[in-house]
Amino acid sequence: MTADSAKEASDSGAFQRLIAQIGNESARGPAPVHLWNPDYCGEIDMRIAADGTWFYLGTPIGRKPLVKLFASVLRRDPERFVLVTPVERIGIEVDDAPFVAVGMEVEGEEHDQVIAFRTNVDDVVSVDADHPLRFEIEQGTDGLKPYVLVRGGLEALVTRAVFYDLVALGEEHDLADGETHFGVWSAGTFFPMARASDIAAYR
């Protein structure tokens, strides 16, 4: 058996063990992975692409229930992203954010409005002080990349189409630093995107 074949067989065993340990994906929410501290068992050939697609051994995982199953035990440790069960912890590769925000709903108006996002694995998160929005400059462009914190250090990248809807909700607000910023309100908190003088480049 070649080294590649041995690695693939090892990954296949880990993949099947994970499924068996997690159990059937039902209507339950994310597992309490923050309470589990099993031994680290190395990496598996699993990757989450920047568009939210999960790959195993280089092949997309096409079954959404299976993707949601793995997402329910995903955790971000200081050094890596891991899939965690009560008995083992396995590292995976994440190209950008592990989730993608693919839908947005808004309730209320002005400063009292609440913005909620739906992710590609059907998490729903309302933007507030505990689930903030943040914005980064995209490398190689002058564009902004918006992220929302879903849970436990796991973020969702807001898709470009949804970002356009988010920008449409934006307004200017003076911050404590004396600068006027363009951003959005949700649950009584203002989330700045950029200085108002610069925002024309992103609109």
N, C-alpha and C positions, 0 to 999 in steps of 0.2 A: 504494500500500500504506500503510495506517495505521501509526502508531507501535506500536499493540498487535499488529497482524499481523506487523510486522517483528520485534518482540520474540519472539513465539511461534515464528516461523520460525527465529530464531537459537537459541532454547532447544531446538527440535526437532533442529537440527543438532548441538548440543552433546550432547544425549541420545543420538543415534545414534553419535556419535564415542566417547562413554564406553563404550557397549556394545562397540563394535569394538575399542577399546584394551584393555579388561579381558579380553575373550575369553570363552569358554564357562565358565559356572559348573559346576565339577566338584566333586570331593571335596576340593579344596584348601582350605587355611585362609585367613585374612586375608592380604592382600598386604603386603609390607614397606614400607608407606607412609612410615614414619619415615626411610627412606633416600632418599626422592625429594624433590626441591626444584624442581619446574618453575615456570614463570611462572604468576602468578595471572591467570585469564582472565575474571573477573567472576562474577556469580551466575546460576544457572539457577532457573527456577520449580519448585523441588522442595522439599517440606516434610515433616518427620517430626512427626506429631501426638503429643500427650502419651500417647495410648494405643498408640503404636508403629506406627501406620499411615503408610505412605509415600504421598505425593501428588505427582503430576506434572501441571502445568497445572491444578491444582485437582481432579484426578480421582484416586481411589485406585489405586495400583498393585496389581492383584489377583494377579499372578503371583509366588508366593513365591520361586522360583528367581531372578527378576529382582531382587527386594528383597535377597536374600542376596548377589547379585552386587555391587550397589551398596554394601551394608554392608561388603563385604570390602575396599573402598578408601576407607572413611570415616576421616577423621582430625579431631582437634580441634586447631586452631591457636590461638594466644593470642587472636586477634580474631574467629574464626568457625569453624564446622564446614565442612569441605571434602571433596569427592570428589577423590582424587588418583590420577593415572596418571604414568608416567615423563615424559609430555610436557605435561600441563596440570593445573591446580588450579582447581576450580570451587566456589564457595560455595553452600551450601544453608541453609535455615532449619530449626531444631530447636526445637520448642515447650518441651520439658522435657529429659529424657534421650533419647539416640538409640535406646536399646534398652529392652525391658520384660522383666523376669524373670517367666516364666509358670509355672515349675515348680521344685520344691525337693526334694532328697534329702538324707538325713542318714546318715552312717556313724559308728560308734563311740558312745561315751557320755561324759557329763560333760565335763570339760575337754579330753578327747582327741577329742571328736566333730569331724567335718568336715562343714560345710554346703556343698552345691553347688547352684547355680542353673542352670536352662536358660532361655535367652532366646528371644524370638520369632523370632530368625534362627538358632536352633539352636546358638549358642555355649554351651558348658558351662564354668562358672567356679567353682572352689572358693574359699571365703572364707578368706583368710589375711592375713598382714601386707602382702603385695604386692597383694592384691585385697580391700581392706577394705570393710566396711559403714559407711555413715554415715546419720545420721537428721536430717531437717530438720522444723521446724514448718511445717505446711501453711498458707499464707496464707488468712485468712478463717475458719479453724477452729483448734481446739486439737489436731488430729490430727497424727500423725507420718507423714512420707514417707521410706521407706527406699530407699537406693540402694546398689548394689554396683559396684565398679570392675571392668570387664571387661578392658580393655586400653587402653594409650596415652591415658589421660584420658577414655575413653569409658565412660560409666556406663549401668547398667540400672536403671530404676525398678521396684521390687518391687510387683507387683499387690496389691491389697487382700486378695484371698483367700489369696495366698501369705504375706502379712504376718501374717495371723492364725495360720498354722501356725508362723511364725517366733517370734511372741510366746509361743506354747505351749512353746517351748524355753527361754524366758528364766528367769533367776534373778538374785538380788541379789549384788552384789560390791562390796567396799570398794576405792575407787580411791586413788591417791596424794594426791589433793586433800582426803582426809578425809571425802568424801561417799560414801554408799552409792548405787550406781546399779543400775538394772535393765537387763539386756542379755543377750547370748548369747555362748557360747564357740564358736570354730571354729579348728582347727589350733593350739591352745594359746594363742590370743589372745582377750582379752575385748573385745567391741564394745558399748559402752554405748548404750542407747537414750535414757534419761532418768533423772533422779534418782528413786530408789525412792519418795520421798515424793510425786512427781508422777505416777507411772506409772498410778495408778488411773484417770486420765482417758482412758488409751489402751487399756485392757483390756476 
